[in-house]
Amino acid sequence: MRFFLILGCIFFSMRKNIYLIGLMLLATACVKRPVPETPGTIVVPETKSTANLEVTLDNRVGAEDLSLGNKWYITPNGDSVQVDVYAYYLSNIVLNGPGGTKYIEPESYHLVDEGRAATHKFVIKGVTPGTYTSVTFLIGVDSARNVSGAQTGDLSPDHGMFWDWNTGYIMAKLEGVSPQSDNSNQVIYHLGGFSGDYSVLRKVSLPLPSQLIIQEGKTSHIHMENDVLQWFKDPSLVDLKTMSLFRNRDDVKMMADNYADMFTVDHVE
């Protein structure tokens, strides 16, 4: 009888322990645990950068500063030209770093107009800190914004760089005079078109002469130069006696191929 009593106590004790273990497992299952990280990764909390980048554009004609309406320049073909209006769009700016790292500027649309000094520089705010070795951008306004109609800011039609809802933006503009012109001494180049074989959008990738260091709380600088003479040479030499304005889409495409090389980075700070 005593044997059966002891056996009963053991059985009761086991049931109690099993019950307690079950409660512990249930409680453990209800605790939220972090998802295990992939070995070797570093989780960086999302923070808003306080680093800025100022981009300065210096429009030139060869070795000289561009001066509107009061100076004659000689093109590679030997023609004389005076520039009265000079403007272009830069968009989709990307900073490239080692190992494939990138910073892509959101809402990246900038109008540079030689006639408005305030547009000769702009600031990109909230740049991700790091080291960058090259910059990539588009000359012109990308197709998405061209089909969105007239907009605000640098994309406002008030700047004279927008045709209409169907045609879209003027990507770049040069107007002036030349005694060699076959168009009553006028030189008029307005480049537009964003799709197909006759798109004038040109992607530019420029190495930086030294590493660009972006640091929290500081403003770094890129100083770029734009050479107007590139419109008139390489790969096609422009003769103002036969092309002082565009007569067909092939002329426009040819000029876009020429000005694709008009940018260089002078220095970074």
VOZAKOL-470417 format. One line per field, with one value per residue (C-alpha): x, y, z; residue number from 1. Coordinates in pm, whole numbers, plus 50000, padded with zeros to 5 digits. Each point is the difference from the previous one (the first is absolute). Layout:
# residues N
X X / ...
Y Y / ...
Z Z / ...
i NUM / ...
This chain:
# residues 269
X 50000 / 50284 / 50157 / 49689 / 49983 / 50359 / 49935 / 49695 / 50200 / 50265 / 49734 / 49836 / 50337 / 50078 / 49664 / 50062 / 50348 / 49870 / 49730 / 50255 / 50233 / 49706 / 49924 / 50366 / 50011 / 49675 / 50134 / 50325 / 49812 / 49808 / 50319 / 50087 / 50358 / 50202 / 50053 / 50352 / 50238 / 50195 / 50352 / 50237 / 49736 / 49987 / 49660 / 50015 / 49708 / 49824 / 50098 / 49957 / 50332 / 50101 / 50269 / 49960 / 50166 / 50026 / 50041 / 50141 / 49979 / 50245 / 49899 / 50301 / 50103 / 50326 / 50230 / 49778 / 49697 / 49678 / 49872 / 49654 / 49924 / 50325 / 50284 / 50091 / 50135 / 50156 / 49858 / 50220 / 49880 / 50132 / 49658 / 49934 / 49715 / 49857 / 49794 / 49691 / 49811 / 50147 / 49811 / 49973 / 49854 / 50187 / 49800 / 50027 / 50323 / 50176 / 50317 / 50199 / 50234 / 50234 / 49847 / 49686 / 49868 / 49779 / 49809 / 49706 / 49857 / 49620 / 49802 / 50316 / 49924 / 50219 / 49986 / 50325 / 49945 / 50301 / 49772 / 49898 / 50295 / 49795 / 49977 / 50377 / 50007 / 49760 / 50007 / 49916 / 49886 / 50012 / 50277 / 50101 / 50343 / 50281 / 50267 / 49910 / 50219 / 49775 / 49675 / 49733 / 49712 / 49775 / 50017 / 49631 / 49679 / 49915 / 49704 / 49782 / 49994 / 49965 / 49664 / 49878 / 49933 / 50130 / 50106 / 50150 / 50343 / 50276 / 49746 / 49762 / 49905 / 50075 / 50369 / 49939 / 50119 / 49663 / 49822 / 49664 / 49837 / 50071 / 50353 / 50139 / 50314 / 50282 / 50298 / 50256 / 49989 / 50255 / 49908 / 50228 / 50117 / 50267 / 50098 / 50044 / 49644 / 49773 / 49699 / 50010 / 50307 / 49810 / 50115 / 49716 / 50043 / 49712 / 50039 / 49708 / 49883 / 50007 / 49918 / 50101 / 50291 / 49975 / 50019 / 50244 / 50040 / 50365 / 50140 / 50328 / 50243 / 50293 / 50286 / 50083 / 50358 / 50022 / 49780 / 49687 / 49960 / 49646 / 49979 / 49712 / 49927 / 50227 / 49959 / 50230 / 50047 / 50025 / 50116 / 49910 / 50076 / 49790 / 50168 / 49769 / 50246 / 49913 / 49666 / 50192 / 50244 / 50052 / 49868 / 49863 / 50152 / 49728 / 50012 / 49775 / 49963 / 49795 / 49869 / 49913 / 49668 / 49855 / 49831 / 49926 / 50022 / 50337 / 50148 / 49864 / 50137 / 50340 / 50019 / 49904 / 50284 / 50234 / 49900 / 50013 / 50368 / 49959 / 50040 / 50312 / 50060 / 50261 / 50039 / 49825 / 50020
Y 50000 / 50232 / 49922 / 50114 / 50317 / 50092 / 49924 / 50229 / 50285 / 49962 / 50001 / 50312 / 50176 / 49918 / 50134 / 50321 / 50043 / 49934 / 50261 / 50256 / 49928 / 50051 / 50339 / 50102 / 49900 / 50190 / 50311 / 49973 / 49972 / 50320 / 50208 / 50195 / 49938 / 50206 / 49847 / 49854 / 50215 / 49863 / 49927 / 50286 / 50271 / 50327 / 50142 / 50380 / 50194 / 50230 / 50360 / 50317 / 50128 / 50358 / 50001 / 50222 / 50028 / 50329 / 49966 / 50301 / 50035 / 50226 / 50054 / 50069 / 50038 / 49813 / 50167 / 50310 / 50066 / 50018 / 50357 / 50051 / 50253 / 50196 / 49780 / 49816 / 49646 / 49789 / 49650 / 49703 / 50054 / 50358 / 50169 / 50299 / 49968 / 50215 / 49811 / 50178 / 49715 / 49683 / 49755 / 49625 / 49744 / 49755 / 49714 / 49657 / 50080 / 49696 / 49995 / 49678 / 49857 / 49700 / 49655 / 50103 / 50239 / 50280 / 50305 / 50084 / 50350 / 49992 / 50246 / 50078 / 50279 / 50309 / 50280 / 50185 / 50332 / 50220 / 50305 / 49930 / 49988 / 49831 / 49684 / 49960 / 49794 / 49780 / 49800 / 49632 / 49948 / 49687 / 49821 / 49666 / 50041 / 49811 / 50015 / 50050 / 49975 / 50094 / 50174 / 49900 / 50209 / 50067 / 50303 / 50081 / 49900 / 49629 / 49857 / 49959 / 50374 / 50088 / 49826 / 50152 / 50343 / 50332 / 49997 / 50226 / 50104 / 49952 / 49815 / 50296 / 50119 / 50355 / 49935 / 49974 / 49639 / 49828 / 49968 / 49833 / 49693 / 49787 / 50114 / 50043 / 50180 / 50174 / 49806 / 50259 / 50337 / 50220 / 50323 / 50261 / 50172 / 49935 / 50180 / 49656 / 49892 / 49902 / 50110 / 50383 / 49995 / 49804 / 49682 / 49808 / 49656 / 49860 / 49630 / 49783 / 49640 / 49729 / 49666 / 49779 / 50046 / 50378 / 50046 / 50277 / 49873 / 49923 / 49816 / 50141 / 49821 / 50200 / 49881 / 50233 / 50134 / 49906 / 49818 / 50184 / 49961 / 50054 / 50051 / 50054 / 50364 / 50129 / 50130 / 49859 / 50146 / 49889 / 50262 / 49916 / 50175 / 50010 / 50081 / 50161 / 49921 / 49631 / 50076 / 50074 / 49708 / 49626 / 49782 / 50245 / 50333 / 50266 / 50254 / 50299 / 50072 / 49682 / 49932 / 50308 / 49840 / 49648 / 49894 / 49639 / 49755 / 49868 / 50347 / 49997 / 49653 / 50097 / 50306 / 49791 / 49760 / 50299 / 50158 / 49667 / 50081 / 50357 / 49926 / 49945 / 50002 / 50262 / 49919 / 49883 / 50133
Z 50000 / 50085 / 49660 / 49812 / 50209 / 49909 / 49632 / 50004 / 50147 / 49730 / 49725 / 50144 / 50024 / 49632 / 49884 / 50192 / 49851 / 49648 / 50055 / 50121 / 49707 / 49761 / 50153 / 49965 / 49633 / 49932 / 50168 / 49803 / 49673 / 50077 / 50044 / 49681 / 49902 / 49748 / 49660 / 49993 / 49797 / 49708 / 50123 / 49920 / 49941 / 50189 / 50078 / 49969 / 50148 / 49755 / 50070 / 49794 / 49870 / 50075 / 49730 / 49694 / 49660 / 49810 / 49623 / 49812 / 49620 / 49818 / 49637 / 49778 / 49637 / 49983 / 50253 / 50039 / 50218 / 49799 / 49972 / 49854 / 49729 / 49996 / 49880 / 49680 / 50008 / 49725 / 49945 / 49902 / 49640 / 50009 / 50021 / 50222 / 50249 / 50277 / 50260 / 50134 / 50173 / 50150 / 50223 / 50065 / 50240 / 50221 / 50155 / 50163 / 50185 / 50151 / 50210 / 49961 / 50259 / 50028 / 50014 / 49815 / 50267 / 49868 / 50110 / 49773 / 50036 / 50032 / 49786 / 49809 / 49749 / 49966 / 49745 / 49933 / 49822 / 49925 / 50010 / 50363 / 50239 / 50272 / 49785 / 49964 / 50318 / 50193 / 50323 / 50038 / 50360 / 50213 / 49809 / 50150 / 50166 / 49835 / 49734 / 49633 / 49691 / 49704 / 49912 / 49747 / 49866 / 49702 / 49774 / 49973 / 50177 / 50016 / 49810 / 50312 / 50065 / 49632 / 49983 / 50329 / 49852 / 50127 / 50365 / 50267 / 50122 / 49743 / 49783 / 49986 / 49649 / 50117 / 49926 / 49627 / 49982 / 49942 / 49666 / 50070 / 50154 / 49695 / 49915 / 50352 / 50111 / 49820 / 50136 / 49895 / 49824 / 49826 / 49821 / 49847 / 49684 / 49741 / 49677 / 49844 / 50083 / 49710 / 50207 / 50003 / 50227 / 50265 / 50175 / 50169 / 50152 / 50212 / 50074 / 50106 / 49971 / 50263 / 49833 / 49711 / 49762 / 50014 / 50376 / 50095 / 50358 / 50059 / 50301 / 50128 / 50234 / 50132 / 50221 / 50287 / 50004 / 50368 / 50249 / 50108 / 50377 / 50129 / 50378 / 50239 / 50074 / 49723 / 49645 / 49733 / 49653 / 49636 / 49751 / 49640 / 49673 / 49684 / 49668 / 49743 / 49718 / 50035 / 49831 / 49679 / 49983 / 50055 / 49870 / 49740 / 49900 / 49971 / 49716 / 50078 / 49629 / 49966 / 50353 / 50201 / 50096 / 49989 / 49678 / 50093 / 50288 / 49884 / 50060 / 50355 / 50074 / 49861 / 50225 / 50306 / 49918 / 49989 / 50331 / 50186 / 50061 / 50121 / 50374 / 50210 / 50377 / 50085 / 50370 / 50316 / 50355
i 1 / 2 / 3 / 4 / 5 / 6 / 7 / 8 / 9 / 10 / 11 / 12 / 13 / 14 / 15 / 16 / 17 / 18 / 19 / 20 / 21 / 22 / 23 / 24 / 25 / 26 / 27 / 28 / 29 / 30 / 31 / 32 / 33 / 34 / 35 / 36 / 37 / 38 / 39 / 40 / 41 / 42 / 43 / 44 / 45 / 46 / 47 / 48 / 49 / 50 / 51 / 52 / 53 / 54 / 55 / 56 / 57 / 58 / 59 / 60 / 61 / 62 / 63 / 64 / 65 / 66 / 67 / 68 / 69 / 70 / 71 / 72 / 73 / 74 / 75 / 76 / 77 / 78 / 79 / 80 / 81 / 82 / 83 / 84 / 85 / 86 / 87 / 88 / 89 / 90 / 91 / 92 / 93 / 94 / 95 / 96 / 97 / 98 / 99 / 100 / 101 / 102 / 103 / 104 / 105 / 106 / 107 / 108 / 109 / 110 / 111 / 112 / 113 / 114 / 115 / 116 / 117 / 118 / 119 / 120 / 121 / 122 / 123 / 124 / 125 / 126 / 127 / 128 / 129 / 130 / 131 / 132 / 133 / 134 / 135 / 136 / 137 / 138 / 139 / 140 / 141 / 142 / 143 / 144 / 145 / 146 / 147 / 148 / 149 / 150 / 151 / 152 / 153 / 154 / 155 / 156 / 157 / 158 / 159 / 160 / 161 / 162 / 163 / 164 / 165 / 166 / 167 / 168 / 169 / 170 / 171 / 172 / 173 / 174 / 175 / 176 / 177 / 178 / 179 / 180 / 181 / 182 / 183 / 184 / 185 / 186 / 187 / 188 / 189 / 190 / 191 / 192 / 193 / 194 / 195 / 196 / 197 / 198 / 199 / 200 / 201 / 202 / 203 / 204 / 205 / 206 / 207 / 208 / 209 / 210 / 211 / 212 / 213 / 214 / 215 / 216 / 217 / 218 / 219 / 220 / 221 / 222 / 223 / 224 / 225 / 226 / 227 / 228 / 229 / 230 / 231 / 232 / 233 / 234 / 235 / 236 / 237 / 238 / 239 / 240 / 241 / 242 / 243 / 244 / 245 / 246 / 247 / 248 / 249 / 250 / 251 / 252 / 253 / 254 / 255 / 256 / 257 / 258 / 259 / 260 / 261 / 262 / 263 / 264 / 265 / 266 / 267 / 268 / 269
